[in-house]
Every structure is written in C-alpha cells, then in structure tokens.
Amino acid sequence: MLLTADVGNTNIKLGIFDDGVLVNKLRIATNADSTSDEFAVELYTFFQIYRIDVEKVTAAIISSVVPAVTQPLREAIGIVTGVKSLIVGPGLKTGMALQIDHPETLGGDIVCGCVGAFDKYGGPLIMIFMGTATVLAYVDEDFTYHGGIIAPGVGISLEALTSRGALLPSVDLRAPKRVIGTNTTDCIRSGIAHGSACMLDGMIDKFEAECGKHCKIIASGGLAPQVICNCRHDIAFEENIILDGLSSIYNRNKRSKNESE
C-alpha cells in the first residue's frame, strides 16, 4: 500500500492507496510547530481508527507547501511505517513539462493536482484549486504546464471583509437565490458566492481566449462545491485529485527506478 500526504497551509490530507485505488483518507490540521513524534501519534491513530495494517504500507510520498512541516512529517512516517518518503520537488519525475519562468518555485500541490487531472481527463485543461488561495492553472494537450493565476481564497476574502467591517456579520457561503440582496447577510453571501463564481467564469474565458482552446475544467478544494455550482461553465469537482496525482507521480518514479535497474 502507498501512503500519500498533501500538506497545505490549513490542512494535511492523508490517503492510503491499495493497487492504485484510494481506500482511506484523513484530514488533520496543519501545525508548523508539531514535532515528528506528535505527527507520528496522529498517523498511528489514523492507522488504528481505520484498522490499516501498517506492515502493508511499503511506500510513501509527500507534497508540501509548508517547509517547516515537511521533514517532521517525513520522520513521523518513517517512525510509524519504516518507509522513507519521496518528496515532490525538483528531481522527481512527474511526466509534466514546466514552461514557466522559475519551475523550482511551483508548489507541489499544483503539480500533483495538474498531474492527477491530466491523467484522468487529458488536456488541454484548467485546474482550479480553492484553498487558502484560489489558483487557476493551465496545462495543454501535450502535458505541458504553462502557468496560471493566484488570487485570495474565498475564506480569506470573507474573513477580511467581516473582520474589517465593524457592522458586517460573519456569514456562511450559501449563495442566496437572488443575486441582488435585500439585507446585509444576503448581500455579503451573494458578493462572496456569486462574486467568486463570476471571477472563475471570467478567468476561464480569459484563459481559453489566450490559449485559443476549449479546455476541460476541474476544481478541487473544500469550498469549491459551494462556488462552482453558481458558475456557468461546466466544472468537474474532484475532491481527491491531489492525492490521485501523488499516487501517479509515485508510480512514474517507481517504474523509472525499475527500468534503470
């Protein structure tokens, strides 16, 4: 079995793959101050809760955008499973060419999400990540990454609005039935939910106009379902696409290692 770990700014998403199929997953809070022992306790608890035989875990791979967490988590995986994890970064084979100014700066989560999406849908594609930041990335039909955009995440936008406006209440992200709100709560909800959807629709239009191609569009992230349902484009939601990409990248490197031996 393969253990995958997607370390984001807010959460760490763990997944267990058995013969290429995601069979278990867990989300824990990202804490940059956690030690390897603390991560090991959480990881061991994960195996206990889902009754996973740790002896069957023979490989692991990590994607991380929080450098302070990468090594402690890698050590924790080693403590619990005895496996040395691969780290997504320069030198690891992904199958995807990077046509950007500084390839070494591209986040591992973006790489994994795009790999997972291309393997499932092919290209050209626009991959949308809706987490701490909202990211749109473009991959062409030849599996080449060309870049994208980074915007404030939906949650951050809402938090900034309500925390800086003394008379503005905190609200959920359910889009009201009417775009034009008749009370403060619905006005905020419409601005965030419909406004975010319009931003995605507008950016998708601009991406397709610039590349001159009609793209497959895939979205991931906890807040994505609440936003993309208000978009006019057909957007597929893939909750586990980064974990799927991690599995694909591991398999590419495993095959490459076997071929070189």
PAGU-720129 format. One record per residue: residue in one letter; x, z, y of N, C-alpha, C in turn. Coordinates in steps of 0.02 Angstrom, whole numbers, plus 50000, padded with zeros to 5 digits. Each point is the difference from the previous one (the first is absolute). Last residue first. Layout:
<recs>
AXZYXZYXZY...
</recs>
This chain:
<recs>
E508584933749982500365003749947500154995449940S498724993950197500725000250015500405003549946E497614998149992500284993349997500755000050011N498745020150023500034997949930500334993249992K499625008250217500525004049967500084997849927S498264990450126500654997750025500585003749966R497785006849955500154993549969500684997450021K499275019650102500125001349929500174993549965N499344998950223500685002649994500185001649928R497814992750049500474994750019500725002349991N498285015849968500044995349945500484994250015Y499565015950171500375003149945500104995049943I498644993350176500705000050019500435003249946S497665000349972500254993249995500754999750016S498875020550028500054998449929500304993049991L499545006850218500565003949972500114998449927G498124990950106500614996750021500625003549974D497905009949964500064993949960500644996250016L499475018450133500225002249933500074994149954I499134995450208500705001950007500285002549934I497684994450015500434994150002500745001650008N497735012449969500645001749967500524994550004E497734998750099500225006950011500715001349975E498674978250089500405001649942500325006950010F497994981450106500305006650003500355001549934A499344976250142499985003649936500345006850009I498694982750178500615003949989499925004049935D498894979550166499945002549932500665003549982H499004997850258500404996749948499885003349932R499015008750196499664993849982500414996049949C499895028050037500354993850019499604993949978N499515023649954499734997750064500344993650025C500655011849802499294998349988499674997450064I502245008649998499954992949980499284998049985V500555023150060500114995250055499854992849977Q499905019249855499545001550055500064995050057P501454999049806499314998249983499515001250058A502375006250028499844992849999499274998549983L501325021450010499484998650050499774992749998G501745008749851499415004149994499444998450047G501764981249909500025005950043499345003749999S500594972549970500125006249963500035005750050A499274971249971500095006150038500105006049954I500084970550018499965005949958500145006150043I499494971450005500085006050040499865006149957K500754971749995499655005349965500145006450039C500124976750135500345005049958499515004349960H500424974650135499485004849984500285004849949K501514986350188499755000349931499445005149995G501614995250186499654993849985499724999849930C501245017150139500314997349940499674993549978E499195010950195500734999350009500334997049938A497675005149999500134994650049500754998750006E499285017949867499854993649967500124994150047F500315022050085500484998749946499884993149971K498445007750158500644998150032500544998449947D497895008049926499924993450031500664997650030I499955021849919499974995249944499944992950027M499865017450155500694999149976500034995049942G497875006250084500384996250050500714998649978D498635013849863499754993150001500404995750048L500505023049997500224996749939499774992749999M499265013050180500734999150004500254996349938C497765006550003500114994250044500754998650008A499375019249880499824993949962500124993850042S500315020850103500544998849951499854993649959G498345007150150500594997850037500584998449953H498015009549913499924992950017500604997350037A500145022849944499854996149940499934992650015I500445015150184500525000549949499864995349941G498415001250176500654997850028500555000049948S497875008749944499994992850006500674997350025R499725023349990500014997149932500004992450002I499765011450205500685000949972500054996849931C497895000050101500464995750039500715000549973D498335014149910499954993149974500454995350039T499935022550074500254999749932499984992849972T499075004550216500735000449999500284999249930N497694987950051500235006950009500755000249989T498794980049975499565003150051500155007450009G501394975449912499785006849989499575002650056I500614975249894499915003250065499715007049988V500324987149811500655000250033499955003750066R498385005249788500044995850059500695000750032K499565012049805499664993749985500054995150059P501995017949964499285000350014499684993249987A502215009349871499794995650054499255000750012R501775018649904499444995849980499774995850060L501805017349985500134992950013499444995449976D499975026650105500204996549940500054992550016V500485018650193499464997049962500274997149935S500495017750231500294996849942499434997449956P499665002350270500015003749936500364996149946L500245001250280499874995449945500055003749933L500455008350229499284999849986499834995449941A502275003050081499735006849993499265000049979G501994982549948499394999950039499635006649990R502024995549885500164999350071499394999650045S499885001749760500415005650021500164999750075T498754982649889499615006250004500415006050023L501064978449975499434999450045499655006750009A501774998049844500254999650068499424999950050E499484999249770500275006550019500245000150072L499274979549909499445004650009500245006950022S501634984149947499634997850059499425004850015I501245003149802500395001950059499634998250064G499054993049795499975007350008500375002450061V500114977149945499335001850020499955007550012G502414988850033499515000649947499325002450027P501834985150142499815006949984499475000249945A501544978849988499565002850051499855007349983I501654976749932499895007249990499595002650059I500554974349867499895004250059499935007349979G501424977949884499315002050013499935004050064G501724984249804499915005050052499275001650011H500954984749830500184997550066499925005150056Y500424996149712499715004550050500254997950069T499644985949759500475001850053499635004250053F499224987349793500205007049991500565002050048D498744978949995500635000049963500285006949989E498004995450129499874997949931500634999749957D499995017150211499774993149989499924998449926V499695023050156500414997349946499754993049984Y499715021150203499874993249976500514997849949A498805024350112500604996449979499814993349971L499085023150156499814993649970500644996249985V499245027450053500514994749994499674993949969T499515025850120499674994149972500504994350003A500525027549977499984994150043499574994749966T499965019549893500205002950064500034994650053G498864988849821500215006949990500145003350067M499294975849883499665004450048500155007349983F500844972649956500125006949981499695004550053I499854972749909499835004950051500125007049971M500774972649954499925006649971499905005050057I499754972249953500095005150052499855006749968L500804974549892499585005950004500185004150061P500284973849854500195004750053499525005850006G500554998049781500044999350072499734993350023G499585018949780500374994250022500004999750076Y499005017649853499594995050035500374993550015K500975019349877499304999849980499624994150029D502315004150051499954999549927499284999349977F500435004150229500184993249980499944999049925A499635021750087499474995450021500164992949978G501625016949962499415001149959499444995150015V501924999450135500174997749932499385000849955C499835008650217500014992650001500164997249931G500085023450028499324997650009499954992449998C502145010349994499635001049937499284997450005V501394999350195500264995749947499585000549937I499505014750174499804993250017500234995149947D500695022249980499284999449986499744993150016G502265005850050499894998949929499274999249983G501024993550244499795005749960499854998349928L501784987550168499314999449977499825005849954T502194994950103499575004850034499274999849975E501824985249929500145006749976499545005350032P500004976450064499665001449936500095007249977H500074987450238500395005449969499675002249935D499154980550117500645001250035500445005149965I498314985349851499915004050061500695001850028Q498994989449778500214995750056499845003750066L500285004849719499845003150065500284995750056A499134997449721500504998650052499775002950066M499385008149740499744997650064500574998950049G500225009249778499734993449991499774996850065T501175021649950499285000350009499664993349985K502455015849955499664993549997499255000950008L502045015350105499514999949946499624993450002G501655005250164500334999749935499534999949941P499255011150233500494994649991500345000449932G497785012649986500424999050058500494994349987V498385018849856499884993450031500404999550064I500655014949782499755000750068499914993050030L500095012549737500204994650044499705001350069S500495020449822499544995350032500364994450036K500545015949777500274998550066499594994450031V499305019749808500084993050017500314999350070G499205020149878500664998149977500174992850017T497975014350052499984994749949500684998349970V499645017750168499415000349957500044995049942I501755001250165499925006649971499455000049948G500344980550130500535000949950499945006749964I498564995650179499824995649943500525000749945A500475011050199499455003349965499784995949939E501624991150146500295005549960499455003449960R499324983650150500384996849945500305005349954L498945007250195499514997649951500354996849941P501345007350181499705005749964499494997849947Q500974982750135500465003149953499725006149965T498624988750166500224995649945500445003449949V499085008850215499655001649938500304996249940A500744997150228500125007049983499685002049934P499674977950099500655001049970500135007249977V497794985250029500205006650026500675001849967V498714980949942500124998950072500175006650034S500084989149729499945005450048500134997750071S499634994349713500004996750065499885005550052I500864999649724499765003250062500034995150058I500015002349705500204996250059499645002950060A500665004349711499665001950063500264995850057A499915004149701500264996750059499605002350061T499535007449776500684997549988500314996750062V497965017549895500214996950063500724997949994K498875012249829499854992949997500174996350065E500185023949968500514996749959499904992549997V498445015050104500564998350043500554996449962D497335000849961500615001949964500614997850040I497505006450096500464994449989500635002649965R497785010150088500235000349931500434993949982Y499025007150218499764993949966500244999449928I500605019150131499294999050015499724994149960Q502355004749991499595004849963499264998750009F501584987150121500034998349929499555004749959F500215004650229499674993549991499974998249926T501275018650064499285001549999499594993749989Y502314997750030499865002949935499255001649993L500754992650209500034994649951499835002549930E500185015650175499414995750010499974994549948V501905013749998499425003949981499364995850007A502014990750077499995000249927499405003949974F500464999350232499724993649977499955000049923E501055018450093499295000150018499654993549979D502335001749970499665004549954499255000250015S501424987950143499924996549936499635004349950T499445005350252500624999549961499864996149935S498714998850253499975002049929500674999049966D499344993950231500395006249989500005002349928A498754981150089500714998450004500445006149989N497524992849912500315005550037500754999050000T497494987149934500714999150013500265005850043A497865000649821500214999650070500754999150005I498634990449788500205006450027500244999150071R498584986549784500214999850069500175007150022L499794984549754499915006350036500264999150071K499314986249743500285000150067499835006650034N499994984049746499905006350035500304999550070V499934981049856499565004349961499875006750033L500844972550036499995006550034499495004549965V501434979549885499345002050023500045006950033G501844988149886499804996250059499325001950028D500995011549811499974992949983499714995950058D499785022450071500134999549928499884992749981F500435016350238499834993649969500195000249926I499485017950220500294999249933499744993449971G500335011550266499634996149950500374999749934L499785012950269500344999349936499564996149951K500335004650281499544997749948500414998749937I500155014650244500394997149946499524998249944N499565002950282499905001849930500534996849955T500114998650243499485005249992499955002449928N501564982950068500085005250051499515005849990G500674986449781499804998150066500085005750049V500804991349740500075005450049499834997350069D499604993849729499964996950067499985005650051A500694996549724499885004650056500034996250065T499804997749703500104996850065499835005150055L500664998649718499765004150055500164996550066L499654991449730500364999450063499665004550052M500244998949709499585000050060500445000050063
</recs>
